[in-house]
Amino acid sequence: MAEKLDVSVSEQRFRGSAIPVQSGCCLVKGKRHCIIDKNITLHKKIKILAQSLFDLPHENLYVVPAVRDIIQKFGRKEEAPRQP
């Protein structure tokens, strides 16, 4: 699905970087990239990718129902706790 939406997905090692880095989606020169930390669990990788794809226009693409369910389940970004 990411390929159909022209999103490149890659895994990188973040542990050795001198700056704090987080997995997620970014836009570089008009191209979307989803960069995921190689050292996180598979569950977290799936969640990050689903969140990255959820907001893109995928309704008209054929996607295996199980994959669509995962995107719907994990794609909803968790709301930050409210401050009193």
C-alpha positions in Angstrom: 0.0 0.0 0.0 2.8 2.4 0.8 4.2 1.9 -2.7 0.9 2.6 -4.3 0.8 5.9 -2.3 4.4 6.7 -3.3 5.7 6.5 0.2 9.2 5.0 0.7 9.5 2.9 3.8 12.9 2.1 5.4 14.4 0.9 8.6 17.4 2.7 10.1 19.5 2.3 13.2 19.0 5.3 15.4 21.0 4.3 18.5 24.3 5.7 17.2 23.0 9.1 16.2 24.2 12.2 18.1 20.8 13.8 17.9 17.5 12.6 19.2 15.6 10.8 16.4 12.1 9.4 16.3 10.4 7.0 13.9 7.8 8.5 11.7 6.8 10.0 8.4 8.4 13.1 6.8 8.4 15.0 3.5 11.7 15.5 1.7 11.7 17.4 -1.6 8.0 16.6 -2.1 8.5 12.9 -1.5 7.1 11.1 1.5 9.3 8.9 3.6 8.5 6.6 6.5 11.6 5.9 8.5 11.4 3.4 11.3 13.9 2.5 14.0 15.3 -1.0 13.4 15.5 -1.7 17.2 11.9 -1.3 18.1 9.4 -4.2 18.4 7.4 -5.4 15.3 4.2 -4.2 17.0 5.6 -0.6 17.3 6.8 -0.7 13.7 3.3 -1.7 12.5 1.7 1.0 14.5 4.1 3.7 13.2 3.5 2.6 9.6 -0.3 2.5 10.1 -0.3 6.0 11.6 1.8 7.3 8.7 -0.6 5.8 6.1 -3.9 6.5 7.8 -4.1 10.2 6.8 -3.2 9.6 3.2 -5.9 9.1 0.6 -6.2 5.3 0.6 -9.9 4.8 0.4 -10.0 4.1 -3.3 -7.0 1.6 -3.3 -7.6 -2.1 -3.0 -6.0 -3.2 0.2 -6.3 -6.7 1.8 -9.1 -6.4 4.4 -6.7 -7.4 7.3 -4.3 -4.7 6.3 -7.1 -2.1 6.1 -8.3 -3.2 9.6 -4.8 -2.7 11.0 -4.6 0.8 9.5 -8.0 1.7 10.9 -7.1 0.3 14.3 -3.6 1.8 14.8 -4.1 4.8 12.4 -6.0 6.8 15.0 -3.3 8.9 16.7 -3.5 8.7 20.4 -4.6 12.0 22.0 -2.3 13.7 24.4 -3.4 13.8 28.0 -5.2 17.0 28.9 -3.6 19.4 31.2 -5.7 20.6 34.2 
